[in-house]
């Protein structure tokens, strides 16, 4: 009995010391960043050592797309699977997480769609024109490399595919819902996949570079009410300001 009591006491003391150590060092939580105030884009690079590229990177996104060079580009080969989708309001954007099976073949590389999300107004501009809404379809290859297909929306007719998602859009931060009817991504995208290509970065911290950007030249349509619904849910604009091109080449 004495040995058991000593063993229990030792266990309790060890647990207490671990709890104290954890409290002293603090649990690792990602630094807070935002689109407004002291954590807004102009301050991202100073919020954490992990965010340094946001301030000093030379291949940052978004950009103003102009002066694109004509080039023979590999076609975008997109394959889509209809499966369960979840819509998430993460405080920075409204994002739709997808099941595996949606792929992008670019040259000899295959990428898998991870999620797509929205920015209002658009982050990238084309010849100085900003759009009221931009969708980002984020793909990843087996090595962890990222490619983003960007779709611009003009204000016009209501978009039936957005309507499927917006019907379940959470109005509060950090809420999620399953879409009763998944968005048909192929129907959401234009019929032709002509695009501008350039090397860039994530447009949110940590602003990692080496991202292949594929901005579609054709636009989609969204109604004023659909655009406003996203803005109302976010309660702020969520576009990072334009970044310097720094000699990068844009091809078309």
Residue pairs with C-beta under 8 A, 6 or more apart in sequence:
30 48
31 47
31 48
31 50
31 51
31 205
32 39
32 47
33 39
33 44
33 47
33 51
33 204
33 205
34 40
34 92
35 41
35 92
35 236
35 237
35 238
35 239
35 240
36 236
39 47
41 54
41 240
41 241
42 241
44 51
44 54
44 55
44 205
44 207
45 51
45 52
45 53
45 54
45 55
45 56
45 207
46 55
47 205
48 205
48 206
50 205
50 206
51 205
51 206
51 207
53 60
53 201
53 206
53 207
53 208
53 209
54 60
54 205
54 206
54 207
57 201
57 207
57 209
58 209
58 244
58 246
59 199
59 200
59 201
59 209
59 210
59 246
59 248
60 200
60 201
60 207
60 209
60 243
60 244
61 123
61 124
61 200
61 201
61 202
61 203
61 211
61 213
61 240
61 243
62 122
62 123
62 124
62 125
62 200
62 203
62 239
62 240
62 242
62 243
63 124
63 125
63 198
63 200
63 242
63 243
63 245
63 248
63 250
64 124
64 125
64 126
64 127
64 128
64 242
64 245
65 124
65 125
65 126
65 127
65 196
65 198
65 215
65 250
66 126
66 127
66 128
66 250
67 250
68 196
68 250
68 251
68 252
69 249
69 250
69 251
69 252
70 251
70 252
71 251
71 252
73 195
73 197
73 251
73 252
74 106
74 107
75 193
76 104
76 105
76 106
76 149
76 193
76 195
76 214
77 104
77 105
77 106
78 102
78 103
78 104
78 105
78 186
78 189
78 193
79 101
79 102
79 103
79 104
79 105
80 101
80 102
80 184
80 185
80 186
81 99
81 100
81 101
81 102
82 182
82 184
83 98
83 99
83 101
83 182
84 99
84 178
84 179
84 182
85 96
85 97
85 98
85 99
85 165
85 178
85 179
85 182
85 183
86 96
86 97
86 176
86 177
86 178
86 179
87 94
87 95
87 96
87 97
87 165
87 168
87 169
87 170
87 176
87 177
87 178
87 179
88 94
88 95
88 96
88 97
88 170
88 175
88 176
89 169
89 170
89 171
89 172
89 173
89 174
89 175
89 176
89 233
89 234
90 173
90 174
91 173
91 174
92 204
92 234
92 238
93 117
93 118
93 119
93 234
93 238
94 117
94 118
94 165
94 169
94 170
94 230
94 233
94 234
95 115
95 116
95 117
96 115
96 116
96 117
96 165
96 179
96 183
97 114
97 115
98 113
98 114
98 115
98 116
98 185
100 112
102 112
102 113
102 185
103 110
103 111
103 112
103 113
104 110
104 111
104 112
104 113
104 139
104 147
104 149
105 111
106 147
106 212
106 214
109 141
109 145
110 141
110 142
111 139
111 140
111 141
111 145
111 146
111 147
112 139
112 140
112 141
113 137
113 138
113 139
113 185
114 138
114 139
114 140
115 138
116 135
116 136
116 137
116 138
116 185
117 135
117 136
117 138
118 133
118 134
118 135
118 136
118 230
119 133
119 134
119 136
119 203
119 238
119 239
120 132
120 133
120 134
120 227
120 230
120 231
120 234
120 237
120 238
120 239
121 130
121 131
121 132
121 133
121 134
121 237
121 239
122 130
122 131
122 132
122 133
122 134
122 152
122 153
122 239
123 134
123 203
123 239
123 240
124 134
124 150
124 152
124 213
124 215
125 131
125 242
126 152
126 196
126 215
126 217
131 152
131 153
131 154
131 219
132 153
132 154
132 155
132 222
132 227
133 152
133 153
133 222
133 227
133 230
134 150
134 151
134 152
134 153
134 239
135 150
135 151
135 153
135 188
135 220
136 148
136 149
136 150
136 203
137 148
137 149
137 150
137 151
137 185
138 146
138 148
139 146
139 147
139 148
139 149
140 146
140 147
141 147
145 210
145 212
146 202
146 208
146 210
146 211
146 212
147 211
147 212
147 213
147 214
148 211
148 212
148 213
148 214
149 189
149 195
149 214
149 215
149 216
150 213
150 214
150 215
150 216
151 188
151 189
151 190
151 216
151 219
151 220
152 215
152 216
152 219
152 220
153 159
153 219
153 220
153 221
153 222
153 227
154 219
154 220
154 221
154 222
155 221
155 222
155 223
155 224
155 227
156 221
156 222
156 223
157 221
157 223
158 221
158 222
158 223
158 225
158 226
159 188
159 220
159 221
159 222
159 223
159 226
160 187
161 183
161 184
161 185
161 187
161 188
162 183
162 188
162 222
162 226
163 226
164 179
164 180
164 181
164 182
164 183
165 179
165 183
166 226
166 229
166 230
167 179
167 180
168 177
168 178
168 179
168 180
169 177
169 229
169 230
169 233
170 176
170 177
170 233
171 232
171 233
188 220
189 216
189 220
190 216
190 218
190 219
190 220
191 218
192 218
193 216
194 216
194 217
194 218
194 252
195 214
195 215
195 216
195 217
195 252
196 213
196 214
196 215
196 217
196 250
196 251
196 252
197 212
197 213
197 214
197 215
197 250
197 251
197 252
198 213
198 248
198 249
198 250
198 251
199 209
199 210
199 211
199 212
199 213
199 248
200 209
200 211
200 213
200 248
201 207
201 208
201 209
201 210
201 211
201 243
202 208
202 211
203 240
204 240
217 252
231 237
